[in-house]
């Protein structure tokens, strides 16, 4: 799937093993968008971005949570 000109409300980066896990929350959407990087990435909070992603289900503490796995992020 592809979305254009989406506004980033929240951008959180956290370490997990050798990876930095990036989680985005977009305006008017309740689903988190996640992607991995090897290094810290510039903050995207407040930016408008274009995304390519696919839906995925994560199980956390026995609960199934829908997340979007990001394939490509580009500041628009």
C-alpha positions, -999 to +999 in steps of 0.1 A: +000+000+000+011+036-005+000+068+012+011+103+003+014+136+022+006+121+056+014+142+087+035+126+115+020+132+149+046+111+169+080+096+161+096+074+187+130+056+183+142+029+206+171+004+206+164-034+202+196-055+198+217-039+170+186-021+155+168+011+161+130+005+160+112+036+147+074+039+154+053+065+137+018+076+146+001+095+117-027+121+119-062+106+119-049+070+121-049+048+151-024+022+138+013+024+145+037+023+115+071+006+123+104+003+106+140-006+115+173+013+109+209+006+119+214+042+130+193+069+147+172+087+121+162+124+120+129+131+139+099+131+115+075+146+140+055+174+124+067+164+089+046+153+059+058+120+045+051+095+017+050+059+029+050+024+013+038-002+038+020-035+044-003-046+073+010-071+099-001-085+132+021-085+163+014-104+194+024-085+226+015-100+260-010-123+244-028-096+225-029-093+188-022-058+176-023-046+140+007-026+129+019-014+095+054-024+085+070+004+065+090-005+034+099+031+023+097+065+040+102+098+021+097+133+034+073+151+010 
